[in-house]
Amino acid sequence: MNPSEPRHALLGRNQSILKGILRGIEKEGLRVDQRGMLAATPHPRPLGSALTHPRITTDYSEALLELITATHNSTESLLGELELTHRYVAQHLDGELIWNHSMPAELPAEADIPIAWYGSSNSGMLKHVYRRGLAERYGKTMQCIAGVHYNYSLPADAWDLLGFEGTTPTDKASKGYLALIRNFTRYSWLLMYLFGASPAVSKSFLRGRPHPLQEFSRDTLYLPHATSLRMSDLGYQNKAQSDLQLCYNDLETFLSRMHTAVTTPWPAYQAIGTHRNGEWVQLNTNILQIENEYYSNIRPKRATGRGERPATALRNRGVQYIEVRCLDIDHDSPIGISAETSRFMDAFLLFCAVEESAMFPNNGFCRDSHDNFGDVVTQGRKPGLTLIRRNKPVSIEEWSAELMEGIAPYARLLDDANGGTLYADALAAQVRKTKDASLTPSAQLLERLRDQGSSLHDFMLDLSRAHHEALRAAPLDAGEAGEYQKLALESFEAQEALEAGDREDFSSYVARYHAAL
């Protein structure tokens, strides 16, 4: 490797690597009734078992759907599968629809928000009790916020080509993904500016709690220059997690700090206990019940087996891919994300993976990056906004322009590998937003609410209905419908097999799960 040669030039001569990039999506969406109220019905049976279905499950609430794609090597096939699942779901929501916005619809009383149920197997009960713990710790309302998770991986030989050192391919990949995460942490504020789509919330979401928001209309609150209140600390105050600062300099330190978090008791959670009236209310009284409780914008990931801890999988087999967790739902897309966004994400993440990524000082935590992200989600469109880069102030316009210039070669590489100019076009669309904040989704949403004199709730209900009807108007063909019906049937069979196969009581199962760390 020529030390003076840009790293991305190596990829240009090895286009097979670019064609081997894999991406997947997990898109959340609340089921609501025709009034926009959170659905009180159980997970619809035609959608299969939420515990074992590979494409359709639930997140926190019984009404919070999560639609999952397989991994794909093209944007077209990725979004094609996501759309197919949305169309199937739309056909089987009896009088209901998917709320296509990140901030919740009308919610019932806190006690009436149904926690997701996964059956009576030990693995199903583990998921359910974990969610009970979330309710105890953070409240149910905050758990009903929805988003899009974007999974991304490079072929294994990319890390060797890019010069990452390590004794094994797995070690090189882990170091490469952590370098990607460090750069993502530095630059993820840009994603909030470009794709943040939740500058407002319904008043009912706050449930009378104190807040810094302004009144937009009789039943809508907002911040004038916000991009993504979903990703702000609005209503989410948790001392235990605010003190938890994971390190992305190396996998060993990251896992060590995660281990501390999932094994260290926290006084407020000890006061709750693990049982109430003879029933489990949380898995333990530690800072985190399990690793997934840590709320982060991006995660290093490795596929796990049944009962395997995420941290154990990472330690034993290294990082396999990354999961971006900060994307708001695109309310203008019936499936929550556009092809343009997906293509920009591919170029942005490739940029983060390939460009030099210095280690974080200060024990592995970057305070400036944390603060920059927070400033953009609450005031990203504020004229004259400045961020901090290498301990010095820089205007958001200047830094955005520099980043777009840096991402451009990666968009061209992806176009060269795939043919056409779709990646360059996606980049150009984002460049226009950096030059004109009125083009951002957050600004566009507020403008439409003003123009129509509508509340956020009414506007999103009408839009969600329109998306629902468009999806229903394109039913699956017999073969596609048959495949989803087969998946649903097989998922019930798999759940029943798990329930029949359990040979230990739940308390013993939980103890063994904790010990598996």
Stockholm file with secondary structure:
# STOCKHOLM 1.0

chainA/1-517         MNPSEPRHALLGRNQSILKGILRGIEKEGLRVDQRGMLAATPHPRPLGSALTHPRITTDYSEALLELITATHNSTESLLGELELTHRYVAQHLDGELIWNHSMPAELPAEADIPIAWYGSSNSGMLKHVYRRGLAERYGKTMQCIAGVHYNYSLPADAWDLLGFEGTTPTDKASKGYLALIRNFTRYSWLLMYLFGASPAVSKSFLRGRPHPLQEFSRDTLYLPHATSLRMSDLGYQNKAQSDLQLCYNDLETFLSRMHTAVTTPWPAYQAIGTHRNGEWVQLNTNILQIENEYYSNIRPKRATGRGERPATALRNRGVQYIEVRCLDIDHDSPIGISAETSRFMDAFLLFCAVEESAMFPNNGFCRDSHDNFGDVVTQGRKPGLTLIRRNKPVSIEEWSAELMEGIAPYARLLDDANGGTLYADALAAQVRKTKDASLTPSAQLLERLRDQGSSLHDFMLDLSRAHHEALRAAPLDAGEAGEYQKLALESFEAQEALEAGDREDFSSYVARYHAAL
#=GR chainA/1-517 SS CCTTSCHHHHHHTCHHHHHTCEEEEEEEEEEECTTSBBCCSCCCGGGCCTTTCSSEEECSBTTEEEEECCCBSSHHHHHHHHHHHHHHHHHTCSSCEEECSSSCCBCCCGGGSCBCCCCSSHHHHHHHHHHHHHHHHHCTGGGGCCCEEEEEECCHHHHHHTTCCCSSHHHHHHHHHHHHHHHHHHHTHHHHHHHCCBSEEEHHHHTTCCCCCEEEETTEEECTTCSBGGGSCTTCCCHHHHTCCCCCSCHHHHHHHHHHHHHSBCHHHHHHCSEETTEECCSCSBSCSSGGGSCCSEEEECCCCTTCCHHHHHHHHCCCEEEEEEECCCTTSTTSSCHHHHHHHHHHHHHHHHSCCCCCSGGGCCHHHHHHHHHHHHHTTCTTCEEEETTEEEEHHHHHHHHHHHHHHHHHHHHHHHCSSHHHHHHHHHHHHHHCGGGSHHHHHHHHHHHHTCCHHHHHHHHHHHHHHHHHTSCCCHHHHHHHHHHHHHHHHHHHHHHHHCCSCHHHHHHHHHHTC
#=GC SS_cons         CCTTSCHHHHHHTCHHHHHTCEEEEEEEEEEECTTSBBCCSCCCGGGCCTTTCSSEEECSBTTEEEEECCCBSSHHHHHHHHHHHHHHHHHTCSSCEEECSSSCCBCCCGGGSCBCCCCSSHHHHHHHHHHHHHHHHHCTGGGGCCCEEEEEECCHHHHHHTTCCCSSHHHHHHHHHHHHHHHHHHHTHHHHHHHCCBSEEEHHHHTTCCCCCEEEETTEEECTTCSBGGGSCTTCCCHHHHTCCCCCSCHHHHHHHHHHHHHSBCHHHHHHCSEETTEECCSCSBSCSSGGGSCCSEEEECCCCTTCCHHHHHHHHCCCEEEEEEECCCTTSTTSSCHHHHHHHHHHHHHHHHSCCCCCSGGGCCHHHHHHHHHHHHHTTCTTCEEEETTEEEEHHHHHHHHHHHHHHHHHHHHHHHCSSHHHHHHHHHHHHHHCGGGSHHHHHHHHHHHHTCCHHHHHHHHHHHHHHHHHTSCCCHHHHHHHHHHHHHHHHHHHHHHHHCCSCHHHHHHHHHHTC
//
